[in-house]
Amino acid sequence: MSDKNGMFKARAAARKCLFDDIKLVKKGNKKILEISKPFKAVPSSEKITNRALYSKTRDVDKFCKGEIDKVILADKDNPVSLGGGFVQIDAQDVLFVKRDDTALRKPGLLDISAGLFDESFKHPVEMMISETAEIVRRKGESFLLPVPKEKYVEGYYIESLKKEFEKSLKALKVSGEIMEAKANIIYDKSYAVLEYDGEESLSVIVSLEPDNGSVEIIGTLKVDAQPSEYSDGEYAETADGFLPLNREIHQVSLNSLVDRVWKSFTQIRVTGFLEVIREIRKNGQNSAYTSKVASALRAKPLFSYPISKALEMK
């Protein structure tokens, strides 16, 4: 069903959750990101602004450097939404999604596959893993699904991932055998250990998006994937079904910075990653990538590769 202008009418999305108790604390030699369960849910379209997060960005940097031992990221007077996902690395290539130029938030910027914590999720790690379905890999007639086999990854997280991946394939109007690809979550002592409702789980990079009133948690996923063709698997759920967003996937070599750009499993061009950044900035953007990408580039393992040069570009 379409409206009079031919635009799809979107179905009501699950309501996003708000949190009023998030903090970074040091416990012995460990950095801990403590998150209590959400206190309420609001419509996904409701704008959340948290001006306190602007100053908290500097505090997070100080915390990571060991200069301070505690940062309050959300309290009852300053609630936030929670988002996040994984930086996905195939062999020696990192994968970015280029946000659509018409996107309501961060249009035209490079991003990772991530989303917001809403009522459909029981745990932040479930959210992070489900969002990896945003990048679809095709090898021949088969589709590769990265599945991390970590002790903190519950079975129902993987079930959520599989369901989301099947929706992505349906949106793309493709079908074939789904093959699991081995994937390892990378841990680093510079990351913070995620503690949700008193239970520790993964190590994450912490990033803030003050404009959206969001605390973002980012993991690093190393995928044992064969050479693949790529497509954006993100979609809009409409009254007429799943509508693919068809955004660009950037497959960037960590060492050579060669950027292979994909759209709907077709490589549309090969360029240099730094050239892509310059082009985005020419279009009037203050930055070529989201704060999640910037935080990932500053952290291990990406910072140890030449790709971190992107941070130096003004």
Buried (B, 14 or more C-beta within 10 A) or exposed (E): EEEEEEEBEEEEBBBBBBBBBBBBBBEEEEBBBBBBEBEEBBEBEEEBEBEBBEEBBEBBEEBBEEEBEEBBBBBEEBBBBBBBBBBBBBEEBBBBBBBBEEBEEBEBBBBBBBBBBBEBBBBBBBBBBBBBBBBBBBBEEBBBBBBBEBEBBBEEBBEBBBEBBBBBBBBBEBEEEEBEBEBBBBBEEEBBBBBBEEEBBBBBBBBBBBBBBBBBBBBBBBBEBEEBBBBBBBBBBBEEEBEBBBBBBBBBBBEEBEBBBBBBBEEEEEBBBBEBBEEBBEEEBEBBBBBBBBBBBBBBBBEEBEBBEBEEEE
